[in-house]
Structures are given as C-alpha cells and as structure tokens.
Amino acid sequence: MEMIQVVLLTVLVFFVIVSIHEWGHYFFAKRAGILVREFAIGFGPKLFSVKRGETRYTLRLIPAGGFVRMAGEDPEIVDVSVGQTIAVRIKDDVITRIYLDRLDERSNVVRGEVLQIDLERNLSIALEVEGERESYSVHPQAFMISKGTETQIAPIDRQFGGKTVGQRALAIFAGPAMNFVLAFVLFAAYVQMAGIAQHVLVKEVQAEMPAAAAGLQPNDRIEAVNGEKIGADFNKMVDTIGESVGKPITLDIIRNGTLQQIVITPIANEDGIGKVGVVPKYETRSATFGETFQRSSLLMKDMTISIFNGLKQLVLGQFKLDDLGGPVRTAEMTSEIAKRGITDLTLWTAMLSLYLGIFNLLPIPALDGSRLIFLGIEALRRKPIDPNREGLVHFIGFAFIMLLMLVVTYNDILRLVRGE
C-alpha cells in the first residue's frame, strides 16, 4: 500500500509542476484571444483525450514535459488551392463546414470548384457552382474536415503570430512565471509544515562514538558548545566539533529540565574532521506570516543560486555523464523523498518547479527563453524573423534536447540495472 502511495505522489509531483507551467501559457494565450488547439501533458502517443470548447486536452505517453499548441505555430490546416473541388455547409448565410474529401457522401452541402479562398483575413470563399460564381462568407469558427479530422480555422487575429510582440511574450513567459509562483507557494507551505527551529535536540546517539561514551542521550537539548550559545544553529556546533579533533569540548545540555555539562573529545573521520556521533533534530514552533514570507523568499534565493551554480558547472564541463540525471533518476529521487513524508516532498516539489522555470528561460533553441529572444529581436527590427528560419532553429534545439534526454535516460537505466 505504501508503494502505491509513493508512486501516486511521484506522478502527482510531475503532473502538478508541468500542468502549472502549461496552464500559464494557456491562460495568457486565451486571454490574448489566441486559439489554443491543444493542451497536452507529456509527449508521444495519446493516452487520453477530451475536447472542451475550442481546446483538446490530452495526456500523452512520455512524461517528459508538455505543450500548448497555439494556432499559427505549426502547419495545422490542409491547404485548399484554387481549382480544387470542395463541399461547404452553409448556416445563416455563412459557411460553417468545409469538406475536402468524401464529397459524394456529404448531405445538405454546396459543391463547387474553388475560384478564390481566404481563411485568414477576409474569411471568404468563391466557388464555381454549376457554371456560376458564388461567393460566401466563412464563419470565424468554421471547421475544415479532411480524412475524418475536424480542424477549426484560425483567422489571423486568432493566431499566435497575429498578436503584438507584448502579448506573445507574455504568453510565453507566463509558463516559467507560473513555476516561480508555484515554487514560492510550496516553499511557504514547507515553512508552515516544518515550523521555525528554536533549539537543537539529540535525535540519535551513534554507538561506540564519543557522544555515547560521554553519556549524551536522545532528546537532550544542546544549549551551548564551549560556552557559546548555538540556539537552532547546529552547523555552529558541527564547525566547533570538526576543528577539535582530540581536544575536549564542553556541551551545555538540558535534560528533564535540568542544566548539565558533558565533556566530549571528538575523533577524526577518514577526512580528518572531528566527529562525536550525534544525529540532530529540532524543537520547532509555528511560523508567523512574516516569517513564512521571509523564509520562503530566502529559500527561493538560495535555491536559485544553487541551480545557477550547477548550470555553470554544466557549461564549463565540470561534470561527468553519471552526474547528469534524466526523468528516470528524477522520478527515482522523487519516490525516495516521498517516503520521508509530505514535508520533504513539498520542499522537493518546490525545488523542481523552480528549476523547471529557470531551465525553460535559458536561451536554448526550442525553450521559452529562446523564443523570447526571437521576440526581442523582432521588437528591435520592428518586423518578424522568417518563421521558417526560426522554426528550423527550434527544431534543431528540440532534437538536441531529445537526444540528450535519451542519453541520460539510457544512463539512468544502466545505473539502475547495475544497482548503483
């Protein structure tokens, strides 16, 4: 039962951080009036699909991200050329359905040869019907039907490229921004669950170590080391012990409400650092609103610095292949952290959300950061970059990312097989 719970929590973590990212893109795209064709979690074959309004919501097989497919970003409608025979269904004097195949099977339609067609700006079609030219207006939400698939047309004002640079930039930036918002909220939730540490307590005393020999016991509260108060700063105690190999140190402790002093002589570990064999825990209290906000901000700052330091090492080549982890290793770590409890899992989810937001803003082709750079260049040039060239750059970037993902996933699987 515990294993099922861990698996569900692991899946939930990935679902939440990816969904909130894609929801940011989706919400601001819809707000700008862009037609969103698909909201997808995962890549590859569809596992589940349902259409609500203009958007199809899908769950796909490979849980390595997600996407929001906006009108105008990809080739999405079969071209209709002059001279082609089609059938149209008309309601209230406007075309609502455009059929490209199986024309003989269509009922209540007008068939004709295309003389003129504009589905982006003028929304009109002119057909030659029984030797006569007939002109029709097209409904802005008309559907084109081909090979059993219905695709809603997208007038230029419903396409991604038809919006202002600011609207497009906001729709792209909103994905990472929502990850930052989620990370802050989860950091705040973690602070509330973990509380504010007030005192250092002894959680465990390791056998055959100086602390056990000196009589230190679980639940002893450590007040001071060599007369220096430590409060909730266990690292201050660790530093003093680490520098005191073979030198007696005095711990002021409170046991059962009584102040006592215990003298311990640290011994060196394999690195020559002093150790006494104490595992700490903390006596905590609830965090106030101000403390929650302050500590959440500090966690955001510290984790951001840590992430950028890791990315710096990656760029400088200061890593080995085994240091890189893909979805398999991330899922493995998430499941391990889920076993520790909801508090640690909340902190880990916040870190993953923050990392996803930062990573997506990197200037790597196919990522949000690269798309924002192209929009910035467009704003400076005051004209868009050739979409074919931009598309090629993003395609190469996406292929590289997928290749890297395959390599690290293969490495993760080999590591699991070897039992490392």
C-alpha positions as CSV (number, residue, x, y, z in Angstrom):
1,M,0.0,0.0,0.0
2,E,2.9,2.3,0.8
3,M,4.5,1.7,-2.6
4,I,1.2,2.6,-4.4
5,Q,1.0,5.8,-2.4
6,V,4.7,6.7,-3.2
7,V,4.1,6.0,-6.9
8,L,0.9,8.2,-6.9
9,L,2.7,11.0,-5.1
10,T,5.6,10.8,-7.6
11,V,3.2,11.0,-10.6
12,L,1.4,13.9,-8.9
13,V,4.6,15.9,-8.4
14,F,5.4,15.7,-12.1
15,F,1.7,16.4,-13.1
16,V,1.5,19.5,-10.9
17,I,4.7,21.2,-12.0
18,V,4.2,20.5,-15.7
19,S,0.5,21.4,-15.6
20,I,1.0,24.7,-13.9
21,H,3.7,25.6,-16.5
22,E,1.5,24.8,-19.4
23,W,-1.5,26.4,-17.8
24,G,0.4,29.7,-17.7
25,H,0.9,29.5,-21.4
26,Y,-2.7,28.5,-22.0
27,F,-4.3,31.2,-19.8
28,F,-2.4,34.2,-21.2
29,A,-2.8,32.9,-24.8
30,K,-6.5,32.6,-24.3
31,R,-6.6,36.0,-22.7
32,A,-4.9,37.5,-25.7
33,G,-7.5,35.8,-28.0
34,I,-5.2,33.2,-29.4
35,L,-6.9,29.9,-30.5
36,V,-5.4,27.2,-28.3
37,R,-5.8,23.9,-30.2
38,E,-4.3,21.5,-27.7
39,F,-3.3,21.5,-24.0
40,A,-1.0,18.4,-23.6
41,I,0.8,16.8,-20.7
42,G,3.6,14.6,-22.0
43,F,4.7,13.8,-25.5
44,G,4.2,10.9,-27.9
45,P,1.0,8.9,-28.4
46,K,-2.2,10.0,-26.8
47,L,-3.4,8.0,-23.7
48,F,-6.4,10.2,-23.0
49,S,-8.1,13.0,-25.0
50,V,-11.2,15.1,-24.4
51,K,-12.3,18.3,-26.1
52,R,-13.8,21.2,-24.2
53,G,-14.7,24.3,-26.2
54,E,-12.0,25.1,-28.8
55,T,-9.3,23.2,-27.0
56,R,-8.4,19.5,-26.8
57,Y,-6.9,18.3,-23.6
58,T,-4.6,15.3,-23.9
59,L,-2.5,13.1,-21.7
60,R,0.4,11.5,-23.6
61,L,2.6,8.5,-23.1
62,I,6.1,10.1,-22.4
63,P,6.0,12.1,-19.1
64,A,8.9,14.4,-20.1
65,G,7.0,17.7,-20.2
66,G,4.0,19.1,-22.1
67,F,3.0,21.7,-24.6
68,V,0.3,24.2,-25.5
69,R,-0.4,24.2,-29.3
70,M,-1.5,27.6,-30.4
71,A,-3.0,28.4,-33.8
72,G,-0.4,29.6,-36.3
73,E,2.6,28.0,-34.6
74,D,2.6,24.8,-36.7
75,P,1.2,23.7,-40.1
76,E,-2.2,22.7,-39.0
77,I,-4.7,23.1,-41.8
78,V,-4.6,21.3,-45.2
79,D,-4.1,23.9,-47.9
80,V,-7.0,24.4,-50.2
81,S,-5.9,25.5,-53.7
82,V,-7.7,27.3,-56.5
83,G,-9.2,24.7,-58.8
84,Q,-9.8,22.2,-56.1
85,T,-13.3,20.8,-55.7
86,I,-14.8,21.0,-52.2
87,A,-18.1,21.0,-50.4
88,V,-19.3,23.5,-47.9
89,R,-22.2,23.5,-45.5
90,I,-23.9,26.8,-45.0
91,K,-25.9,28.0,-42.0
92,D,-27.4,31.5,-41.6
93,D,-25.7,32.6,-44.9
94,V,-22.2,31.7,-43.7
95,I,-20.0,28.7,-44.2
96,T,-19.6,26.6,-41.1
97,R,-18.1,23.4,-42.5
98,I,-15.6,22.9,-45.3
99,Y,-15.2,19.3,-46.6
100,L,-12.2,18.3,-48.6
101,D,-12.8,14.6,-49.2
102,R,-15.7,12.1,-49.5
103,L,-17.7,14.8,-51.1
104,D,-20.3,12.3,-52.5
105,E,-21.2,11.3,-49.0
106,R,-21.9,14.8,-47.8
107,S,-25.5,15.9,-47.5
108,N,-27.0,19.4,-47.3
109,V,-23.9,20.9,-48.8
110,V,-22.9,23.0,-51.8
111,R,-20.2,21.5,-54.1
112,G,-18.0,23.6,-56.3
113,E,-14.6,24.4,-57.7
114,V,-12.6,26.9,-55.7
115,L,-12.1,30.2,-57.5
116,Q,-10.9,32.2,-54.5
117,I,-10.3,31.4,-50.8
118,D,-9.1,33.4,-47.8
119,L,-9.5,31.8,-44.4
120,E,-7.3,34.2,-42.5
121,R,-8.2,37.8,-43.3
122,N,-11.3,38.3,-45.5
123,L,-12.9,34.9,-44.4
124,S,-14.5,34.3,-47.8
125,I,-14.7,31.6,-50.4
126,A,-15.8,31.9,-54.1
127,L,-16.9,28.7,-55.8
128,E,-17.9,27.9,-59.4
129,V,-21.2,26.1,-58.9
130,E,-22.9,24.7,-62.0
131,G,-21.1,27.3,-64.1
132,E,-22.0,30.2,-61.9
133,R,-19.7,32.1,-59.5
134,E,-21.0,32.0,-55.9
135,S,-19.3,34.0,-53.1
136,Y,-19.7,33.1,-49.4
137,S,-18.6,34.4,-46.1
138,V,-16.9,32.0,-43.7
139,H,-17.7,31.8,-40.0
140,P,-14.6,32.7,-37.9
141,Q,-15.1,29.4,-36.1
142,A,-15.8,27.2,-39.1
143,F,-14.3,23.8,-39.3
144,M,-12.3,22.1,-42.1
145,I,-12.9,18.4,-42.4
146,S,-10.4,16.1,-44.0
147,K,-9.7,12.4,-43.5
148,G,-12.2,12.2,-40.7
149,T,-10.5,15.0,-38.7
150,E,-12.1,18.3,-37.9
151,T,-9.8,21.4,-37.6
152,Q,-11.1,24.8,-36.6
153,I,-9.9,27.6,-38.9
154,A,-7.9,30.4,-37.3
155,P,-8.3,33.9,-38.7
156,I,-5.2,36.0,-38.4
157,D,-6.5,37.7,-35.2
158,R,-6.7,34.3,-33.5
159,Q,-3.2,33.2,-34.5
160,F,-0.1,33.4,-32.3
161,G,1.7,35.4,-35.0
162,G,-1.2,37.8,-35.3
163,K,-0.8,39.2,-31.8
164,T,1.5,42.0,-30.7
165,V,5.0,41.2,-29.5
166,G,4.0,42.0,-25.9
167,Q,1.0,39.6,-26.0
168,R,3.1,36.8,-27.4
169,A,6.0,37.4,-25.0
170,L,3.5,37.4,-22.1
171,A,2.0,34.1,-23.3
172,I,5.5,32.5,-23.5
173,F,6.9,34.0,-20.2
174,A,3.8,33.0,-18.3
175,G,4.8,29.3,-18.3
176,P,8.0,29.8,-16.3
177,A,6.4,32.6,-14.3
178,M,3.8,30.1,-13.0
179,N,6.5,27.7,-12.0
180,F,8.1,30.5,-9.9
181,V,4.7,31.3,-8.3
182,L,4.2,27.6,-7.5
183,A,7.7,27.3,-6.1
184,F,7.1,30.2,-3.7
185,V,3.8,28.9,-2.6
186,L,5.3,25.5,-1.9
187,F,8.3,27.0,-0.1
188,A,5.8,28.8,2.1
189,A,3.8,25.6,2.7
190,Y,7.1,23.9,3.6
191,V,7.9,26.6,6.1
192,Q,4.5,26.3,7.7
193,M,4.8,22.5,7.9
194,A,8.4,22.4,9.1
195,G,8.0,25.3,11.5
196,I,10.7,27.6,12.9
197,A,13.6,25.8,14.6
198,Q,14.2,27.1,18.2
199,H,16.6,24.5,19.7
200,V,18.8,21.7,18.7
201,L,17.9,18.3,20.2
202,V,19.7,15.0,20.1
203,K,17.7,12.6,17.8
204,E,20.1,9.7,17.9
205,V,23.5,8.9,19.5
206,Q,25.6,6.5,17.5
207,A,27.1,3.6,19.3
208,E,30.8,3.4,20.0
209,M,31.3,7.1,19.4
210,P,32.4,9.8,21.8
211,A,28.9,11.2,22.4
212,A,27.7,7.7,23.5
213,A,30.7,7.2,25.7
214,A,30.2,10.6,27.4
215,G,26.6,9.8,28.2
216,L,24.7,12.0,25.8
217,Q,21.1,10.8,25.3
218,P,18.3,11.2,22.8
219,N,16.1,14.3,23.4
220,D,18.9,16.1,25.3
221,R,18.7,19.8,24.3
222,I,22.0,21.3,23.4
223,E,22.3,24.9,24.6
224,A,25.9,25.8,24.1
225,V,29.3,24.5,22.9
226,N,32.3,25.6,24.9
227,G,30.1,28.3,26.5
228,E,28.9,29.7,23.1
229,K,25.1,29.6,22.6
230,I,24.1,27.8,19.5
231,G,20.3,28.3,19.5
232,A,19.0,26.4,16.5
233,D,22.3,26.6,14.6
234,F,23.5,23.0,14.6
235,N,26.2,24.0,12.0
236,K,27.9,26.1,14.6
237,M,28.3,23.0,16.8
238,V,29.5,21.0,13.8
239,D,32.1,23.5,13.0
240,T,33.4,23.6,16.5
241,I,33.5,19.8,16.7
242,G,35.1,19.5,13.3
243,E,38.0,21.7,14.4
244,S,38.5,19.9,17.8
245,V,40.0,16.5,17.0
246,G,41.5,15.1,20.2
247,K,40.5,18.3,22.1
248,P,37.8,18.0,24.8
249,I,34.8,20.2,24.3
250,T,32.1,21.1,26.8
251,L,28.4,20.8,25.9
252,D,25.8,22.6,28.0
253,I,22.6,20.5,27.8
254,I,19.2,20.5,29.3
255,R,17.9,17.0,30.3
256,N,14.5,16.7,32.0
257,G,14.5,20.4,32.7
258,T,17.9,20.4,34.4
259,L,21.1,22.1,33.0
260,Q,24.1,19.8,32.8
261,Q,27.5,19.8,31.3
262,I,29.1,17.0,29.3
263,V,32.7,16.8,28.2
264,I,33.3,15.1,24.8
265,T,36.5,14.6,22.9
266,P,35.9,14.4,19.1
267,I,37.6,11.8,17.0
268,A,38.7,12.2,13.4
269,N,36.8,10.6,10.5
270,E,38.5,9.4,7.3
271,D,38.8,13.1,6.1
272,G,40.4,14.2,9.4
273,I,37.3,16.1,10.6
274,G,36.2,15.8,14.1
275,K,33.0,13.8,14.8
276,V,31.2,12.8,18.0
277,G,28.4,10.6,16.6
278,V,25.3,12.8,17.1
279,V,22.2,13.0,14.8
280,P,20.2,16.2,15.4
281,K,16.6,17.1,15.3
282,Y,14.9,20.4,16.0
283,E,12.4,21.8,18.5
284,T,10.1,24.0,16.4
285,R,7.3,26.4,16.7
286,S,4.7,27.7,14.1
287,A,5.9,30.3,11.7
288,T,4.2,33.7,11.6
289,F,3.0,35.2,8.3
290,G,6.0,37.5,8.1
291,E,8.5,34.7,8.9
292,T,6.8,32.5,6.3
293,F,7.2,35.2,3.6
294,Q,10.8,36.0,4.7
295,R,11.9,32.3,4.8
296,S,10.2,31.5,1.5
297,S,12.0,34.3,-0.2
298,L,15.3,33.2,1.3
299,L,14.7,29.6,0.1
300,M,13.9,31.0,-3.4
301,K,17.1,33.0,-3.4
302,D,19.3,30.2,-2.1
303,M,17.9,27.5,-4.4
304,T,18.2,29.9,-7.4
305,I,21.9,30.5,-6.7
306,S,22.4,26.7,-6.3
307,I,20.7,26.0,-9.6
308,F,22.8,28.6,-11.4
309,N,26.0,27.2,-9.9
310,G,25.0,23.8,-11.2
311,L,24.3,25.2,-14.6
312,K,27.6,27.0,-14.6
313,Q,29.4,23.7,-13.9
314,L,27.5,22.1,-16.7
315,V,28.5,24.9,-19.2
316,L,32.2,24.7,-18.0
317,G,32.2,20.9,-18.4
318,Q,32.9,20.3,-14.8
319,F,30.8,17.2,-14.6
320,K,30.7,13.5,-15.7
321,L,27.9,11.8,-17.5
322,D,27.0,10.0,-14.3
323,D,26.3,13.4,-12.7
324,L,23.5,14.0,-15.1
325,G,20.1,12.7,-14.4
326,G,17.0,12.4,-16.7
327,P,13.4,11.7,-16.0
328,V,14.2,8.2,-14.6
329,R,16.6,9.5,-12.0
330,T,14.4,12.4,-11.1
331,A,11.4,10.0,-10.6
332,E,13.7,7.8,-8.5
333,M,14.7,10.6,-6.3
334,T,11.2,11.9,-6.0
335,S,9.9,8.5,-4.9
336,E,12.7,8.3,-2.3
337,I,11.8,11.7,-0.9
338,A,8.1,10.8,-0.9
339,K,8.9,8.0,1.5
340,R,10.2,10.6,4.0
341,G,6.8,12.4,4.2
342,I,4.8,15.2,2.8
343,T,7.0,17.9,4.3
344,D,10.2,16.9,2.5
345,L,8.2,16.1,-0.7
346,T,6.7,19.7,-0.6
347,L,10.2,21.2,-0.4
348,W,11.5,18.9,-3.3
349,T,8.5,19.8,-5.5
350,A,9.2,23.5,-4.9
351,M,12.8,23.0,-6.0
352,L,11.7,21.1,-9.1
353,S,9.2,23.8,-10.1
354,L,11.8,26.5,-9.6
355,Y,14.3,24.5,-11.7
356,L,11.8,24.0,-14.5
357,G,11.0,27.7,-14.6
358,I,14.7,28.7,-14.7
359,F,15.7,26.0,-17.2
360,N,12.9,27.0,-19.6
361,L,14.2,30.6,-19.6
362,L,17.6,29.5,-20.8
363,P,18.5,30.8,-24.3
364,I,18.4,27.3,-25.7
365,P,16.5,26.8,-29.0
366,A,13.1,25.2,-28.5
367,L,12.9,26.5,-24.9
368,D,10.8,29.5,-23.8
369,G,14.0,31.6,-23.3
370,S,15.0,31.2,-27.0
371,R,11.5,32.2,-28.2
372,L,11.6,35.3,-26.0
373,I,15.0,36.2,-27.6
374,F,13.4,35.9,-31.1
375,L,10.6,38.2,-30.0
376,G,13.1,40.7,-28.6
377,I,14.9,40.7,-31.9
378,E,11.6,41.2,-33.7
379,A,10.8,44.1,-31.4
380,L,14.1,45.8,-32.2
381,R,13.9,45.1,-36.0
382,R,10.2,46.0,-36.0
383,K,9.5,43.1,-38.3
384,P,9.2,39.4,-37.6
385,I,12.0,36.9,-38.4
386,D,11.4,34.5,-41.2
387,P,9.2,31.8,-39.5
388,N,10.9,29.1,-41.5
389,R,14.3,30.0,-40.2
390,E,13.1,30.4,-36.6
391,G,11.3,27.1,-36.9
392,L,14.5,25.4,-38.1
393,V,16.4,26.7,-35.1
394,H,13.8,25.5,-32.7
395,F,13.6,22.1,-34.4
396,I,17.4,21.6,-34.1
397,G,17.2,22.6,-30.5
398,F,14.4,20.3,-29.7
399,A,16.2,17.4,-31.5
400,F,19.3,18.1,-29.4
401,I,17.3,18.2,-26.2
402,M,15.5,14.9,-27.1
403,L,18.9,13.3,-27.9
404,L,20.3,14.4,-24.6
405,M,17.2,13.1,-22.8
406,L,17.7,9.7,-24.5
407,V,21.4,9.6,-23.4
408,V,20.7,10.5,-19.8
409,T,17.7,8.2,-19.6
410,Y,19.8,5.3,-21.0
411,N,22.5,6.1,-18.4
412,D,19.8,6.1,-15.7
413,I,18.5,2.7,-16.7
414,L,22.0,1.3,-16.8
415,R,22.7,2.6,-13.4
416,L,19.5,1.0,-12.1
417,V,20.4,-2.3,-13.7
418,R,23.8,-2.2,-12.1
419,G,22.2,-1.4,-8.8
420,E,24.1,1.8,-8.2
